[in-house]
Amino acid sequence: MMNTRTKIIGQAVPLLDKNIDTDVIIPQTELITVSKKGLGKGLFARWRYHDDYQLNENFILNNGCYKSASIILAGENFGCGSSREHAVWALLDYGIKCVIAPSFGEIFYNNSYKNGLILIKCQERIINQIATLACSNENNLLNITIDLEKSCIFLFLDHQFPFDMESRVRDYLINDLDEIKESLLLNEKIESFQKVDRKKREWSYFSF
């Protein structure tokens, strides 16, 4: 049985710079492990810390209001640059569940949905509108809801922002899939094929 995830609810943080590349998301100096765990500490390290790893209070994620944010509102071409999969791992390890931006680096986009990080493409004006509603001074603790089945972002009862998502990407995210898990779902069909094929081509299954 597959684990399904149709909705996420979290606080949004506006990080609306354009062309935030993977080396900004996780600098090379922070790649000190091959594990997916522990990389969250290095997320946006050049922005989050001073040279002595003291927190940079001017960076928005170090603002007390946004320390628990799990959704990033970003500018266009988020995740451009190198093919560094650690960028996705660092976001997830920090606690980021979703990034909403007008566009994404192609390799980063593919790495993200295969690791369970939700990427949503929205027009810049919609992202700015969400930022205004969800991140204003009086509402900056407001949670927003992202419904993958309905392909819609919800703020309050009267603010809904639909988005488009490829069906295969949505299926991967909802059902926590990657290529290996997807292949394992076909295990019965594969075994059934091999049973028949073994009779037809017994020689091909011979092992030394």
C-alpha positions, 0 to 999 in steps of 0.5 A: 500500500502506498502512502499518500499525501494530498495536502500540505499546510504551512507558513510561507516566507517571501524570498522573491529574488530571481535566479537563486541557483543551487550554489546559493541554496547549498554552497559547495563549502557546506557539502560535507556529507553524502547523506541527505541528513544534516544538510539543512544547516547549510541551507542558504549558508552565505545569506543565513550566516556571517563568516563566523557562522553567527546568524545574519539577523537581516536574512528573512529566514532568521526572522523569528516570524519565519523560522518555522516557514515550510513554504518558499515564495520565490522569483523566477528560475529558482534552482538554476545552475548546477545539477546539485541534488544536495540543494533539494536535500538541504531544503527538505532537511531544513523543513521546506516542503514546497517552493512556489515560483514562476519557473525553475531550473529544469534539473532542479525541478526533476530532482525535486519531485523525485525526492518529494519536494513540491514545486508549483509554477505560478505567475509572478503577480499571483506569487506577489499577491500571495506574499501580500496576503500571507506575509503582511505584518498583521498576518505573517503567521498565517498558514496557507494550504496547498491541495495537490488533488485540487491543484489549488492554493488556499488562503482564507475562504475567499482566496484561491489560486489554481495552478497547473501540474503535470499528472505524472509529477502530481502522482509522484508527489501524492503517492511518494514515488520515485522511479524505483518505487514506481517499478516495484509497483509493477512487480507482480506483472514483471514476475508474471512476464518472467514466468511465461518468458522463462518457458519460451527463452529458458536459455536467457535465464541460465546463470553460471 
